[in-house]
């Protein structure tokens, strides 16, 4: 189980990644191709059905060529 604080961090991180995807005008399909995930996996993460993993965060950082710590700036 996650604490309330941990859930909030995950929520903010997901929102940050989703915002980055949308700022780049990428659909979930394009993001899935860039990160080598299935689109369904992306949808489940964005809706909170699945949690983020470190692998997901690393792949996002690589796909958008940004430092990992930038994804945590709003946390």
Order of alpha helices (4+ residues) and beta strands (2+ residues): alpha-alpha-alpha-alpha-alpha
